Amino acid sequence: MRSVLIVDDEPGMRAGLSEVLGRGGFAVEQAASAEEALARLVERGGQSGQSGQSGIDLLVTDLRLPGISGLELIRAARQAGSQMPAIVITAHGTVEDAVAAMKLGAFDFLTKPFSPADLLHLAVRAAGERPAPEAGNGRAKGGEGAAPRRRPIITRDPALQRVLTVAESVASSRAPVLIQGESGTGKELLARYVHESGCRRGKPFVAVNCAALPRDLLESELFGHERGAFTGAITRKTGKFELASGGTILLDEISEMELGLQAKLLRVLQEYEVDRVGG
């Protein structure tokens, strides 16, 4: 049975999270502060007899805690050699907080309010993808039988190496990733690197040039359409979002998309639901 450590200073929240994850098949432990959680991780590591191995498969922590914050807890756990995935929960998160969490290797950043199904889905994914320690050092690799990851970008430039490190840290997150850069600098290449670096490698990678298609056609391409949705729609069409299900979709030149279509796109990003044209 997978084990999870829940860290939150609110007893009601700890109880609610424990109930959801307990029903989902996790063995649940609780801590009211980051200090208590860190002490428990160190204690469990000592009992296991292996440096950096706490016996905990997943950490779920609130961002704002009395004393040490959730981000500082993750940083301390990483410094102690623990490679367990972490999910950060907050009601007051910012983009900067989310980026900081991902740089520390957090699996995802969950903003309140959220549904129990969202939490359980993330927890199952995170615990199922816990890396095994690599012999000889404290870094992590994929489990046995994992397909080797492609390395399409080779560089010695420190700045680009930092970009690749950030890309790898967010690769398994379900959060949207924004890639900015001048034309010809390799944005799609970096997007493919993100795709290949995470849990979606081996799944579809679908690229769409949002500037190359008129609004009506782009909407049909992205979301698909039902038969009879408009003149000439004689059959149902599967959209790019559905084709990319389980994988990655790249929306190239997204700033060129009309505002009305951007509003529909926002629903997809927030609710993870796609409505076909005419559906």
KEKE-3310 file (N, C-alpha, C; in steps of 0.2 Angstrom, whole numbers, plus 5000, padded with zeros to 4 digits):
npx = (5004:5003:5010:5006:5011:5003:5003:4997:4992:4979:4967:4954:4956:4967:4960:4950:4958:4964:4954:4950:4961:4964:4952:4956:4965:4977:4990:4989:4998:4999:5004:5006:5014:5028:5040:5037:5034:5046:5054:5048:5051:5065:5066:5060:5068:5080:5075:5073:5086:5093:5100:5091:5080:5064:5053:5041:5029:5023:5022:5010:5007:5003:5005:5007:5012:5014:5029:5042:5039:5029:5036:5049:5050:5050:5062:5071:5068:5073:5086:5090:5090:5079:5068:5055:5039:5030:5015:5009:4998:4987:4978:4981:4990:5003:5009:5023:5025:5021:5030:5042:5039:5039:5052:5058:5055:5042:5028:5015:5005:4992:4977:4966:4948:4947:4942:4939:4941:4950:4962:4964:4966:4978:4987:4987:4994:5006:5011:5013:5023:5034:5052:5065:5080:5096:5110:5124:5123:5113:5103:5088:5081:5071:5060:5063:5063:5059:5057:5071:5074:5073:5086:5085:5091:5106:5118:5131:5129:5127:5115:5105:5105:5100:5087:5083:5083:5073:5062:5062:5058:5045:5039:5031:5020:5003:5000:4998:5011:5020:5030:5041:5049:5059:5056:5061:5070:5068:5057:5047:5055:5059:5047:5044:5055:5050:5039:5045:5052:5044:5030:5022:5029:5030:5017:5004:5010:5005:5005:4999:4997:4992:4991:4989:4977:4960:4948:4935:4939:4949:4944:4936:4946:4953:4944:4935:4920:4903:4892:4883:4885:4888:4887:4892:4898:4898:4901:4906:4920:4935:4944:4960:4963:4957:4964:4976:4975:4980:4993:5003:4999:5003:5001:5005:5010:5000:4996:4990:4977:4960:4951:4938:4939:4949:4943:4935:4945:4951:4942:4945:4958:4956:4945:4948:4940:4932:4922:4914:4911:4895:4891)
npy = (4994:5011:5025:5041:5057:5069:5087:5100:5114:5116:5107:5102:5102:5093:5082:5080:5079:5067:5058:5057:5052:5041:5033:5031:5022:5024:5023:5034:5047:5060:5077:5092:5103:5109:5107:5096:5086:5085:5080:5068:5062:5061:5052:5041:5038:5035:5023:5015:5012:5017:5030:5045:5038:5038:5030:5035:5038:5048:5066:5078:5094:5109:5126:5138:5138:5138:5144:5135:5135:5126:5125:5127:5115:5105:5108:5105:5092:5087:5091:5082:5071:5064:5058:5058:5061:5077:5086:5102:5112:5126:5141:5153:5155:5160:5164:5164:5157:5144:5142:5141:5130:5120:5121:5115:5102:5098:5089:5093:5108:5113:5122:5129:5132:5114:5098:5083:5072:5077:5079:5065:5060:5066:5062:5048:5047:5054:5046:5034:5036:5038:5040:5028:5027:5030:5020:5024:5038:5052:5055:5053:5040:5033:5019:5001:4995:5006:5017:5024:5041:5053:5065:5078:5091:5098:5105:5117:5129:5138:5146:5140:5127:5129:5132:5120:5112:5118:5115:5101:5099:5103:5094:5083:5089:5094:5107:5121:5126:5140:5145:5156:5166:5173:5171:5157:5152:5140:5136:5126:5114:5115:5113:5100:5094:5095:5087:5074:5073:5070:5061:5059:5055:5045:5046:5055:5069:5084:5097:5114:5127:5142:5154:5151:5148:5153:5159:5152:5139:5136:5134:5123:5114:5113:5109:5100:5094:5091:5081:5090:5102:5113:5121:5109:5100:5085:5074:5068:5076:5073:5083:5092:5093:5082:5072:5073:5068:5063:5065:5078:5095:5107:5124:5134:5151:5157:5169:5175:5171:5174:5184:5179:5165:5162:5163:5152:5142:5144:5138:5125:5124:5126:5117:5106:5100:5097:5104:5100:5108:5112:5103)
npz = (5000:4996:5004:5012:5017:5025:5027:5036:5044:5048:5057:5052:5038:5037:5041:5031:5019:5023:5023:5010:5003:5010:5007:4994:4994:5001:5014:5027:5035:5046:5049:5058:5056:5047:5053:5061:5051:5045:5055:5056:5044:5044:5055:5050:5039:5046:5052:5041:5037:5026:5018:5015:5012:5016:5017:5014:5002:4996:4997:5003:5005:5013:5007:5015:5031:5049:5055:5046:5029:5016:5004:5009:5017:5007:5001:5011:5013:5000:5001:5011:5004:5000:4988:4986:4978:4978:4982:4981:4991:4991:4995:4992:4982:4970:4953:4954:4966:4961:4951:4959:4967:4957:4953:4963:4962:4964:4961:4957:4958:4968:4968:4980:4979:4977:4969:4977:4968:4960:4968:4972:4960:4956:4966:4965:4952:4955:4966:4959:4950:4957:4957:4957:4967:4960:4958:4967:4968:4973:4965:4954:4944:4930:4933:4932:4916:4910:4896:4888:4889:4876:4871:4864:4864:4865:4874:4881:4887:4901:4904:4895:4900:4913:4909:4903:4915:4922:4913:4914:4927:4927:4918:4921:4926:4926:4924:4913:4902:4897:4884:4879:4866:4853:4835:4828:4838:4843:4850:4848:4849:4862:4868:4864:4871:4884:4883:4881:4892:4903:4911:4900:4889:4874:4872:4863:4853:4849:4837:4834:4824:4828:4821:4808:4804:4800:4811:4812:4807:4815:4827:4825:4822:4834:4844:4838:4829:4829:4819:4806:4813:4806:4790:4778:4787:4787:4794:4810:4818:4826:4837:4839:4853:4858:4851:4856:4869:4885:4881:4874:4869:4858:4857:4845:4842:4850:4854:4843:4842:4841:4853:4858:4855:4864:4876:4876:4876:4888:4897:4894:4899:4912:4917:4911:4901:4885:4873:4859:4843:4840:4849)
capx = (5000:5007:5009:5006:5011:4999:5006:4993:4991:4972:4964:4949:4959:4970:4955:4947:4963:4966:4948:4950:4967:4963:4948:4959:4970:4984:4991:4989:5001:4998:5008:5003:5019:5033:5045:5035:5034:5053:5057:5046:5054:5071:5065:5058:5074:5084:5072:5074:5093:5095:5100:5087:5074:5059:5047:5035:5029:5020:5021:5005:5009:5000:5011:5008:5012:5017:5036:5044:5034:5029:5042:5055:5050:5052:5069:5074:5068:5077:5093:5091:5091:5072:5066:5047:5035:5026:5010:5008:4991:4987:4972:4984:4996:5004:5013:5030:5025:5020:5037:5047:5038:5041:5059:5061:5054:5036:5024:5010:5003:4984:4974:4960:4946:4948:4938:4942:4943:4957:4967:4965:4969:4985:4990:4989:4999:5012:5014:5014:5028:5040:5058:5069:5086:5101:5115:5130:5122:5106:5098:5083:5080:5065:5060:5065:5059:5057:5060:5076:5072:5077:5089:5085:5094:5113:5121:5135:5127:5123:5108:5100:5105:5095:5080:5081:5082:5066:5058:5062:5055:5038:5037:5025:5014:4997:4999:5000:5018:5021:5036:5042:5055:5059:5055:5067:5074:5067:5051:5044:5060:5059:5041:5045:5059:5046:5035:5049:5055:5039:5026:5018:5033:5027:5010:5004:5012:5001:5007:4994:4999:4985:4991:4989:4970:4955:4944:4930:4942:4954:4939:4934:4952:4955:4939:4932:4913:4898:4889:4878:4886:4888:4887:4898:4900:4894:4903:4909:4927:4939:4948:4967:4963:4955:4969:4982:4973:4985:5000:5004:4997:5007:4997:5010:5007:4993:4994:4987:4971:4955:4949:4932:4941:4953:4939:4933:4951:4952:4938:4949:4964:4953:4941:4950:4934:4932:4915:4914:4907:4888:4890)
capy = (5000:5017:5029:5048:5061:5076:5092:5106:5116:5116:5100:5100:5101:5087:5076:5080:5076:5060:5054:5056:5048:5035:5030:5030:5016:5026:5023:5041:5049:5067:5082:5099:5108:5107:5104:5089:5082:5084:5076:5061:5059:5059:5047:5035:5037:5031:5016:5011:5011:5019:5038:5048:5034:5040:5026:5039:5038:5055:5071:5083:5099:5116:5131:5142:5134:5141:5142:5133:5134:5120:5125:5125:5108:5101:5109:5102:5085:5086:5091:5076:5065:5061:5059:5057:5067:5082:5090:5108:5114:5133:5145:5160:5154:5165:5161:5164:5151:5138:5141:5139:5123:5116:5120:5111:5096:5097:5085:5098:5114:5112:5128:5128:5125:5109:5093:5077:5068:5080:5077:5058:5058:5068:5058:5041:5048:5055:5040:5029:5038:5039:5037:5024:5030:5028:5017:5028:5045:5053:5057:5048:5038:5030:5013:4996:4994:5013:5018:5029:5047:5056:5071:5082:5097:5097:5112:5118:5135:5138:5148:5135:5122:5131:5132:5113:5110:5120:5111:5094:5099:5104:5090:5078:5092:5095:5114:5123:5128:5145:5145:5163:5167:5175:5167:5153:5151:5133:5135:5119:5110:5114:5110:5092:5091:5095:5081:5068:5072:5068:5055:5059:5053:5039:5048:5059:5076:5087:5104:5117:5134:5146:5160:5149:5146:5157:5158:5146:5133:5134:5131:5116:5110:5112:5106:5095:5096:5086:5081:5095:5108:5119:5118:5105:5096:5079:5068:5070:5077:5073:5089:5091:5092:5075:5068:5074:5066:5059:5068:5086:5099:5113:5129:5139:5158:5157:5176:5177:5168:5179:5184:5174:5158:5162:5162:5145:5139:5145:5133:5118:5124:5126:5112:5100:5098:5099:5104:5100:5113:5109:5098)
capz = (5000:4995:5010:5010:5023:5024:5031:5036:5051:5050:5058:5047:5031:5037:5041:5024:5015:5025:5021:5003:5001:5014:5003:4988:4995:5003:5021:5028:5041:5047:5053:5059:5054:5043:5057:5063:5046:5043:5060:5055:5038:5046:5059:5045:5035:5050:5053:5035:5037:5020:5018:5010:5010:5022:5018:5012:4994:4993:5002:5002:5010:5012:5005:5020:5037:5054:5055:5040:5024:5013:5000:5013:5019:5001:5000:5016:5011:4995:5004:5015:4999:4999:4981:4985:4975:4983:4979:4986:4991:4994:4994:4991:4977:4964:4948:4957:4971:4957:4948:4964:4969:4952:4952:4969:4960:4966:4956:4955:4963:4968:4971:4983:4981:4972:4970:4980:4963:4957:4973:4972:4953:4956:4971:4962:4947:4958:4969:4954:4946:4961:4955:4961:4967:4956:4962:4967:4969:4976:4959:4952:4937:4929:4936:4928:4910:4908:4890:4888:4887:4871:4873:4858:4865:4868:4875:4887:4889:4907:4904:4892:4905:4918:4905:4903:4921:4924:4909:4916:4933:4926:4913:4923:4929:4922:4923:4907:4901:4893:4881:4875:4863:4846:4830:4826:4843:4845:4855:4848:4851:4869:4870:4863:4876:4890:4882:4881:4899:4908:4911:4894:4883:4871:4871:4857:4854:4843:4837:4831:4822:4829:4817:4801:4802:4802:4818:4812:4805:4820:4832:4823:4822:4841:4848:4834:4828:4828:4812:4806:4817:4801:4783:4776:4793:4786:4799:4817:4818:4832:4837:4841:4860:4859:4848:4861:4876:4888:4879:4875:4864:4858:4853:4843:4841:4853:4855:4837:4843:4843:4860:4859:4855:4870:4882:4876:4877:4895:4900:4893:4903:4919:4918:4907:4897:4878:4870:4851:4840:4839:4854)
cpx = (5004:5005:5010:5007:5008:5001:5001:4992:4983:4969:4959:4951:4963:4965:4952:4952:4964:4960:4948:4955:4966:4958:4951:4964:4976:4984:4993:4993:5000:5003:5005:5007:5024:5039:5043:5036:5042:5056:5055:5049:5061:5071:5064:5064:5079:5082:5074:5081:5096:5095:5096:5080:5069:5054:5041:5035:5026:5020:5015:5005:5005:5006:5012:5007:5016:5025:5039:5038:5034:5034:5048:5056:5052:5059:5073:5074:5073:5085:5095:5092:5084:5070:5058:5044:5031:5021:5009:5001:4991:4980:4975:4990:4997:5008:5020:5030:5025:5027:5042:5045:5040:5049:5062:5059:5047:5032:5019:5008:4995:4982:4967:4955:4947:4944:4942:4945:4950:4963:4969:4969:4977:4990:4992:4994:5006:5015:5016:5020:5034:5046:5061:5076:5091:5107:5121:5129:5115:5101:5094:5083:5073:5065:5062:5060:5057:5061:5065:5073:5076:5080:5090:5089:5101:5116:5126:5134:5124:5116:5103:5100:5100:5088:5078:5080:5075:5061:5057:5058:5047:5035:5031:5019:5009:4996:5002:5007:5018:5028:5037:5049:5054:5058:5062:5072:5073:5062:5048:5049:5060:5052:5041:5050:5055:5042:5039:5052:5051:5036:5022:5023:5030:5020:5010:5007:5009:5002:5001:4997:4993:4985:4989:4982:4965:4951:4940:4934:4946:4949:4937:4940:4954:4950:4935:4924:4909:4895:4883:4879:4886:4888:4893:4901:4896:4896:4906:4917:4930:4944:4955:4967:4962:4961:4975:4981:4978:4992:5000:5002:5000:5003:5002:5007:5000:4991:4990:4979:4966:4952:4943:4934:4946:4949:4937:4939:4953:4948:4942:4954:4962:4950:4943:4944:4934:4925:4916:4910:4900:4887:4885)
cpy = (5006:5021:5036:5052:5068:5081:5098:5108:5117:5109:5098:5098:5094:5081:5075:5076:5068:5055:5052:5051:5041:5030:5028:5025:5018:5025:5030:5042:5057:5071:5089:5104:5105:5104:5097:5084:5080:5079:5068:5058:5057:5053:5040:5033:5033:5024:5012:5009:5013:5027:5040:5044:5034:5034:5029:5039:5044:5060:5076:5088:5106:5121:5135:5138:5138:5139:5140:5132:5128:5120:5124:5118:5104:5102:5105:5094:5083:5086:5085:5070:5062:5063:5058:5063:5071:5085:5096:5111:5121:5136:5152:5160:5159:5161:5159:5158:5144:5136:5138:5132:5118:5115:5116:5104:5094:5093:5090:5103:5114:5118:5127:5133:5120:5103:5087:5072:5071:5078:5070:5056:5060:5064:5051:5042:5049:5049:5034:5030:5040:5036:5033:5027:5026:5026:5022:5035:5045:5055:5051:5046:5035:5023:5008:4996:5001:5014:5024:5035:5050:5063:5075:5088:5096:5104:5112:5125:5135:5140:5143:5129:5123:5130:5124:5110:5111:5116:5104:5094:5100:5099:5085:5082:5093:5103:5116:5127:5134:5145:5152:5163:5170:5170:5163:5151:5144:5132:5128:5114:5109:5111:5102:5090:5091:5088:5075:5067:5070:5062:5054:5057:5046:5040:5053:5066:5079:5095:5108:5125:5138:5152:5158:5148:5151:5155:5152:5139:5131:5131:5124:5111:5108:5108:5101:5098:5090:5086:5086:5101:5114:5116:5115:5100:5089:5073:5072:5071:5077:5079:5087:5090:5084:5070:5068:5071:5061:5061:5075:5089:5105:5118:5135:5145:5159:5164:5179:5175:5173:5178:5179:5167:5157:5160:5155:5140:5139:5140:5126:5118:5123:5120:5105:5096:5101:5099:5105:5105:5110:5104:5100)
cpz = (5000:5002:5008:5017:5021:5029:5030:5043:5053:5051:5053:5040:5031:5037:5035:5019:5016:5023:5014:5001:5004:5010:4997:4989:4998:5011:5023:5035:5040:5051:5053:5057:5050:5047:5059:5057:5044:5048:5058:5049:5040:5050:5055:5041:5040:5052:5047:5034:5030:5020:5013:5008:5016:5023:5016:5005:4992:4999:4999:5007:5008:5011:5011:5027:5042:5054:5048:5035:5020:5008:5003:5015:5013:5000:5005:5015:5005:4997:5008:5010:4997:4992:4980:4982:4980:4979:4984:4985:4994:4991:4991:4986:4972:4959:4951:4962:4967:4954:4953:4966:4963:4951:4958:4967:4962:4960:4953:4960:4962:4972:4974:4980:4975:4974:4973:4974:4960:4962:4972:4965:4953:4961:4968:4956:4950:4962:4964:4950:4950:4958:4959:4961:4963:4960:4962:4968:4971:4971:4958:4945:4936:4932:4930:4922:4907:4901:4891:4885:4881:4874:4867:4858:4868:4868:4881:4889:4896:4908:4901:4897:4910:4915:4905:4909:4923:4919:4911:4923:4932:4921:4915:4926:4924:4921:4916:4907:4896:4890:4877:4872:4856:4841:4828:4831:4846:4851:4855:4850:4858:4871:4869:4868:4883:4889:4883:4888:4904:4907:4904:4888:4881:4870:4865:4858:4847:4843:4832:4830:4822:4824:4809:4799:4804:4808:4817:4811:4811:4826:4831:4824:4829:4845:4844:4833:4827:4821:4812:4810:4812:4794:4781:4781:4792:4790:4805:4816:4825:4832:4840:4849:4862:4857:4853:4868:4878:4886:4880:4868:4864:4854:4851:4841:4844:4854:4849:4837:4845:4850:4862:4859:4861:4876:4882:4878:4885:4899:4900:4898:4911:4921:4915:4903:4890:4876:4862:4849:4838:4844:4860)
residu = (MET:ARG:SER:VAL:LEU:ILE:VAL:ASP:ASP:GLU:PRO:GLY:MET:ARG:ALA:GLY:LEU:SER:GLU:VAL:LEU:GLY:ARG:GLY:GLY:PHE:ALA:VAL:GLU:GLN:ALA:ALA:SER:ALA:GLU:GLU:ALA:LEU:ALA:ARG:LEU:VAL:GLU:ARG:GLY:GLY:GLN:SER:GLY:GLN:SER:GLY:GLN:SER:GLY:ILE:ASP:LEU:LEU:VAL:THR:ASP:LEU:ARG:LEU:PRO:GLY:ILE:SER:GLY:LEU:GLU:LEU:ILE:ARG:ALA:ALA:ARG:GLN:ALA:GLY:SER:GLN:MET:PRO:ALA:ILE:VAL:ILE:THR:ALA:HIS:GLY:THR:VAL:GLU:ASP:ALA:VAL:ALA:ALA:MET:LYS:LEU:GLY:ALA:PHE:ASP:PHE:LEU:THR:LYS:PRO:PHE:SER:PRO:ALA:ASP:LEU:LEU:HIS:LEU:ALA:VAL:ARG:ALA:ALA:GLY:GLU:ARG:PRO:ALA:PRO:GLU:ALA:GLY:ASN:GLY:ARG:ALA:LYS:GLY:GLY:GLU:GLY:ALA:ALA:PRO:ARG:ARG:ARG:PRO:ILE:ILE:THR:ARG:ASP:PRO:ALA:LEU:GLN:ARG:VAL:LEU:THR:VAL:ALA:GLU:SER:VAL:ALA:SER:SER:ARG:ALA:PRO:VAL:LEU:ILE:GLN:GLY:GLU:SER:GLY:THR:GLY:LYS:GLU:LEU:LEU:ALA:ARG:TYR:VAL:HIS:GLU:SER:GLY:CYS:ARG:ARG:GLY:LYS:PRO:PHE:VAL:ALA:VAL:ASN:CYS:ALA:ALA:LEU:PRO:ARG:ASP:LEU:LEU:GLU:SER:GLU:LEU:PHE:GLY:HIS:GLU:ARG:GLY:ALA:PHE:THR:GLY:ALA:ILE:THR:ARG:LYS:THR:GLY:LYS:PHE:GLU:LEU:ALA:SER:GLY:GLY:THR:ILE:LEU:LEU:ASP:GLU:ILE:SER:GLU:MET:GLU:LEU:GLY:LEU:GLN:ALA:LYS:LEU:LEU:ARG:VAL:LEU:GLN:GLU:TYR:GLU:VAL:ASP:ARG:VAL:GLY:GLY)
# end
